[in-house]
Amino acid sequence: MTPTRILLLVTGGIAAYKACLLARLLKQAGFSVKVAMTEAATRFVTPMTFQVLSENPVATDLWGEGQSDALDHIEYARWADLTVVAPATANIMAKAAAGIGDDMVSTLLLAFPGPLLMAPAMNDNMWAHAATQANRETLAGRGVAFVGPGTGFLACRTESTGRMAEPEEILAAVKEMAAVLPARAEEADQPPAAPGYWAGQDVVVTAGPTHEPLDPVRYLANRSSGAMGYALATAAAAQGARVTLISGPTDLPAPRGLARVVAVQTAREMADAVATSLEQGPHWLMMAAAVADFALAQPLAGKMKKEDVGEHWELSLVRNPDILGEVVPRHRQSGLKVLGFALETDDLRNRALAKRRAKGMDYIVANDPTAPGAGFGPGRHQVMLLGEAGDIWASESLPKPELAARLLNQLAHAEESS
């Protein structure tokens, strides 16, 4: 599936400089980004800055001057899946509420029919003004989502409410909205890899690492990127499954078309989320997450100073819950199929088979990230799929999205022939 397309609209406030970081974060998270700016916004940040960050031309002018083409106010609106206004000034909120289109950004807001997120930024008195609050209510009533404003130091040298939400907060809101976007028409028409089987199946997928806190700024983690779990969730949703994704911390955008996304940090949070999801009676649980085996017995309340530690820092760790071995058996309902993953660097097949038997899994995916053609991250990988009778399928080295689709196909055939 192609990346979700984000149209970032930048208006004329001092917080426009933060939109540069937002554009970069969106790109790093895997979104496709185009930017449009008001003339006032170009007084704070140049269009060239956003062109470099987004890797696309920046629309600024209705008359086709500069980087703009004459119909960009229509073409950008047709292109986008989700539009973000950051910063959203009092002026642009008023124009949007009244349906005024007299510049590139306000015209795009009229032409764009999809979901819209606004990040207000303005003086505290402007934000509190009855007209601004009425405009916000009008826009919210039309389905516009808002993030912020926050409280902090403003350009007018006061400390109050009106500060634009931080780019990381806006990114989190974008990920949440993108996760429930329907598939595009051209993608919905693509035939599934295993026609029929996954349509209507309730599938729970776990993905990513967990972060176990040591103190407020440090944590224990592993090298999992979440790419395999996210690819499985994407492929299952594309084939008609109702997918709940339980994800540890990753930089990946949530796949579109999911029924639900649950964000967790620690192994215990993931265990609780899995238990809650199993109580809903899903058909499949796919445990692709790399859950930390241990956590600090007592995380520190304040940041540990290296001067206080000396030459050695000894940590007392306790075992985390074994989700497949302990949590799943307590909450497993009749008919649930369980797919687990075994990451090993030696004796891969035998260790995976032993793990499948010990933890009562129906299937297990065995993988060695250090093998040629395999690895962490969004690149290529290769796996073995094992079941009760032993070997089912050994893949070649494939991009993870293709690998996930083929893995689902093999599982469907295994179930249909059993």
C-alpha positions in Angstrom: 0.0 0.0 0.0 1.3 3.5 -0.8 2.1 5.9 2.0 -0.7 8.0 3.5 -0.6 11.5 1.8 -0.5 14.4 4.2 -1.2 18.0 3.0 0.5 20.4 5.5 -1.0 23.9 5.4 1.2 26.6 7.0 -0.2 30.0 7.9 1.3 33.2 9.1 2.3 32.9 12.7 5.6 32.8 14.5 4.9 29.0 15.2 5.5 28.5 11.4 9.1 27.6 12.3 7.7 24.5 14.2 6.0 23.4 11.0 9.4 22.7 9.6 10.1 20.1 12.2 6.6 18.7 11.7 7.2 18.2 8.0 10.5 16.4 8.8 8.8 14.2 11.4 6.0 13.3 9.0 8.5 12.2 6.3 10.6 10.2 8.8 7.4 8.5 9.9 6.8 7.3 6.4 4.1 9.7 5.2 4.1 11.4 1.8 4.0 15.2 2.4 3.0 18.2 0.3 3.0 21.7 1.7 1.0 24.9 0.9 1.6 28.3 2.5 -0.1 31.6 2.9 1.8 34.7 1.7 2.1 35.7 5.4 3.7 32.3 6.2 6.4 32.9 3.7 7.4 36.0 5.8 8.5 33.5 8.6 9.8 30.5 6.6 10.7 30.3 2.9 8.9 27.9 0.6 12.4 26.4 -0.3 12.7 25.2 3.2 9.5 23.1 2.9 10.4 22.0 -0.6 13.6 20.5 0.7 11.9 18.9 3.8 8.9 17.5 1.9 10.7 16.7 -1.4 7.8 18.3 -3.3 7.0 21.7 -4.7 5.3 24.1 -2.3 2.0 25.8 -3.3 1.8 29.4 -2.4 0.1 31.3 -5.2 -3.3 30.9 -6.9 -2.0 32.4 -10.1 0.6 29.8 -10.8 3.7 31.8 -9.9 6.7 30.7 -8.0 6.7 26.9 -7.3 2.9 26.8 -7.8 0.9 25.7 -10.8 -2.4 27.4 -11.6 -4.6 24.5 -10.4 -2.6 23.5 -7.3 -5.5 24.5 -5.1 -7.5 21.7 -6.7 -4.8 19.1 -7.4 -3.3 19.2 -3.9 -6.8 18.8 -2.5 -7.4 15.8 -4.7 -4.0 14.3 -3.9 -4.3 14.4 -0.1 -5.7 11.8 2.3 -5.5 14.0 5.4 -4.9 17.7 5.8 -3.1 19.4 8.7 -3.1 23.1 9.4 -0.1 24.1 11.6 -0.1 26.7 12.7 -3.8 27.4 12.5 -4.1 31.2 13.1 -7.3 32.9 14.3 -7.5 34.3 10.7 -7.5 30.9 9.0 -10.0 29.5 11.5 -12.3 32.3 10.8 -12.0 31.9 7.0 -12.5 28.2 7.3 -15.6 28.6 9.5 -17.1 31.2 7.1 -16.2 29.3 3.9 -13.9 32.1 2.6 -11.3 31.1 0.0 -9.1 34.1 -1.0 -5.6 32.6 -0.9 -3.9 29.2 -1.5 -4.5 27.8 2.0 -8.1 28.9 2.5 -9.0 27.8 -1.0 -7.5 24.4 -0.4 -9.6 24.1 2.8 -12.7 24.6 0.7 -11.6 22.1 -2.0 -10.4 19.3 0.4 -13.3 16.9 1.3 -11.4 14.6 3.7 -10.4 14.6 7.4 -8.8 17.8 8.7 -6.6 18.5 11.8 -5.9 22.0 13.1 -3.2 23.0 15.5 -4.2 26.5 16.7 -1.6 29.1 17.6 -2.2 32.7 18.6 -2.2 35.3 21.3 -4.1 34.1 24.4 -6.7 36.9 24.1 -7.2 36.0 20.5 -7.8 32.4 21.4 -10.2 33.3 24.2 -12.1 35.7 22.1 -15.8 34.7 21.6 -15.5 34.8 17.8 -12.5 32.4 17.8 -14.3 30.1 20.2 -17.4 30.2 18.1 -15.4 29.4 15.0 -13.8 26.5 16.8 -17.2 25.1 17.7 -18.4 25.5 14.2 -15.4 23.7 12.7 -15.6 21.0 15.3 -19.2 20.5 14.5 -18.2 19.8 10.9 -15.8 17.1 12.0 -12.6 19.1 12.2 -10.1 17.7 14.8 -8.0 19.9 17.0 -4.7 19.4 18.8 -3.8 22.1 21.3 -3.2 24.9 21.9 -0.9 24.4 24.8 0.2 26.7 27.6 3.6 28.3 27.6 5.6 31.4 26.5 4.0 33.2 23.6 5.5 35.6 21.1 3.9 38.5 22.9 6.1 37.8 26.0 3.3 36.4 28.1 2.8 32.9 29.5 -0.7 31.7 28.8 -2.8 29.4 26.5 -2.3 29.9 22.7 1.0 28.1 22.1 0.9 25.6 19.1 1.1 22.0 20.1 4.6 20.5 19.8 5.3 18.8 16.4 5.6 15.4 18.2 2.0 15.9 19.6 0.7 16.8 16.2 2.5 13.8 14.7 0.8 11.5 17.2 -2.6 12.9 16.3 -1.9 12.5 12.6 -0.9 8.8 13.2 -4.1 8.2 15.1 -6.3 9.8 12.4 -4.4 8.0 9.6 -4.9 4.6 11.2 -8.7 4.8 10.6 -8.6 6.1 7.0 -10.4 3.9 4.6 -8.4 2.3 1.8 -8.2 4.3 -1.4 -10.4 3.2 -4.2 -7.5 2.1 -6.4 -6.1 0.0 -3.6 -9.5 -1.4 -2.5 -9.9 -2.8 -6.0 -6.7 -4.9 -5.8 -7.4 -8.6 -5.3 -6.2 -10.1 -2.0 -3.4 -12.6 -1.9 -5.6 -15.4 -0.5 -9.1 -14.5 -1.6 -11.8 -15.0 0.9 -10.1 -16.4 4.0 -9.1 -13.3 5.8 -12.3 -11.3 5.0 -14.2 -10.8 8.2 -11.6 -12.3 10.5 -10.9 -10.5 13.7 -7.1 -10.3 14.0 -5.0 -8.9 16.8 -1.4 -8.1 15.9 1.4 -7.0 18.3 4.4 -5.1 16.9 7.5 -3.2 17.9 9.7 -3.3 20.9 8.8 -2.4 24.5 10.6 0.3 26.5 11.3 -0.6 30.1 12.1 2.6 32.1 15.3 2.9 34.1 14.7 6.5 35.1 12.6 9.4 33.5 15.0 9.6 30.5 16.5 6.1 30.0 15.0 2.8 29.2 15.9 -0.8 28.2 14.9 -1.8 24.7 15.9 -3.9 21.7 16.4 -3.2 18.0 12.9 -4.1 16.8 11.5 -1.5 14.4 8.0 -2.9 14.3 8.2 -3.2 10.5 7.1 -6.9 10.4 4.2 -6.5 12.7 3.0 -3.3 10.9 3.4 -5.2 7.5 1.2 -8.0 8.9 -1.4 -5.6 10.1 -1.4 -3.8 6.7 -1.7 -7.0 4.7 -4.5 -8.4 6.9 -6.5 -5.2 6.7 -6.0 -5.1 2.9 -7.5 -8.6 2.7 -10.6 -7.7 4.7 -9.7 -8.5 8.2 -10.8 -6.4 11.2 -7.4 -5.7 12.7 -6.4 -4.4 16.2 -2.8 -3.4 16.3 -1.1 -3.3 19.7 2.2 -1.4 19.2 5.2 -0.6 21.2 7.1 2.6 20.5 8.0 2.9 16.8 8.6 5.6 14.2 6.2 4.0 11.8 2.8 5.5 10.8 -0.1 3.3 11.8 -1.4 1.4 8.7 -4.7 2.7 7.4 -7.9 0.8 7.5 -7.4 -0.7 11.0 -10.2 -1.2 13.4 -8.1 -0.1 16.4 -4.6 0.9 17.3 -3.4 0.5 20.9 -0.2 2.3 21.8 1.8 0.8 24.7 5.3 1.4 26.2 6.1 -1.4 28.5 5.8 -5.2 28.5 3.2 -5.1 31.2 1.2 -2.6 29.3 1.4 -4.9 26.2 0.3 -7.9 28.3 -2.7 -6.0 29.6 -3.7 -4.8 26.1 -3.4 -8.4 24.8 -5.5 -9.7 27.6 -8.2 -7.1 27.0 -8.2 -7.8 23.2 -8.5 -11.6 23.8 -11.6 -11.0 25.9 -13.3 -9.7 22.7 -13.0 -13.2 21.1 -10.8 -12.6 18.1 -10.0 -15.3 15.6 -6.3 -14.7 15.4 -3.5 -13.4 17.6 -0.2 -12.7 15.8 2.6 -11.9 18.3 5.2 -10.1 16.2 6.3 -7.8 19.0 9.7 -8.1 20.5 8.7 -7.9 24.2 11.4 -7.2 26.7 12.0 -10.2 29.0 13.1 -8.1 31.9 12.4 -4.7 33.5 14.1 -2.7 36.2 12.8 -3.8 39.7 12.4 -0.2 40.8 12.7 2.6 38.1 14.3 5.7 39.5 12.1 8.7 40.2 14.8 11.1 39.0 17.5 11.1 36.3 20.5 9.0 37.5 23.7 11.2 37.3 26.8 9.4 36.1 28.8 11.1 38.9 26.6 9.3 41.4 27.0 5.9 39.7 30.8 5.8 39.4 32.5 3.4 37.1 29.8 0.7 37.2 26.0 0.8 37.2 24.5 -2.4 38.5 20.8 -2.9 37.7 18.4 -5.2 39.5 16.0 -6.7 36.9 12.8 -8.7 37.3 11.2 -10.9 34.7 8.3 -9.5 32.7 5.1 -11.4 32.2 5.4 -14.1 29.4 2.6 -13.0 27.2 2.4 -16.2 25.1 3.3 -18.6 28.0 1.2 -17.0 30.8 -1.2 -14.3 29.6 -2.6 -15.9 26.5 -3.6 -19.3 28.2 -5.5 -17.4 30.9 -7.6 -15.4 28.3 -7.7 -17.7 25.3 -11.2 -18.4 24.0 -12.3 -21.4 21.9 -11.3 -21.1 18.3 -8.4 -18.7 18.7 -5.4 -19.3 16.4 -2.1 -18.1 17.7 0.9 -17.2 15.5 4.2 -16.5 17.3 7.6 -15.5 16.3 11.0 -17.0 17.3 14.0 -14.8 16.8 17.1 -16.9 17.1 20.7 -16.7 15.9 21.6 -20.4 16.1 19.7 -23.7 15.8 16.8 -21.7 14.4 14.4 -24.4 13.4 14.7 -26.7 16.5 14.5 -23.8 18.9 11.4 -22.4 17.1 9.7 -25.8 17.2 10.4 -26.2 20.9 9.0 -22.7 21.6 5.8 -23.5 19.6 5.2 -26.6 21.6 6.0 -25.1 25.0 3.7 -22.1 24.5 0.8 -23.8 22.8 1.0 -21.9 19.5 -0.6 -23.1 16.4 2.1 -21.6 14.1 5.4 -20.0 14.6 7.6 -17.9 12.3 11.3 -18.6 12.8 13.7 -15.9 11.8 17.4 -15.0 12.2 18.0 -11.3 11.7 21.7 -11.9 11.3 21.3 -14.2 8.3 22.1 -12.9 4.7 19.0 -11.3 3.2 17.4 -10.7 6.6 17.6 -8.0 9.2 15.9 -5.4 11.4 14.1 -2.4 10.0 12.0 -1.9 6.9 14.3 -3.8 4.5 14.2 -7.4 3.3 13.8 -10.4 5.4 13.3 -14.2 5.2 11.5 -16.6 7.5 10.4 -20.2 8.0 6.7 -20.9 8.9 6.3 -24.0 11.1 3.2 -25.7 12.4 2.2 -28.8 14.4 3.4 -31.1 11.6 6.7 -29.2 11.1 7.8 -27.2 8.1 5.1 -25.4 6.1 7.0 -22.7 4.1 10.5 -21.3 3.8 10.5 -17.8 2.2 13.2 -16.3 0.0 14.5 -12.8 1.0 11.6 -10.4 0.4 10.6 -6.9 1.3 8.6 -7.1 4.5 5.3 -5.9 3.0 5.5 -8.7 0.4 6.7 -11.2 2.9 3.7 -10.4 5.2 1.2 -10.9 2.4 2.8 -14.2 1.4 2.9 -15.3 5.0 -0.9 -14.7 5.4 -1.4 -16.6 2.2 0.4 -19.6 3.6 -1.5 -19.5 6.8 -4.8 -19.3 4.9 -3.9 -22.4 2.8 -2.7 -24.2 5.9 -6.0 -23.6 7.7 -8.2 -24.4 4.7 -6.4 -27.7 4.1 -6.4 -28.8 7.8 
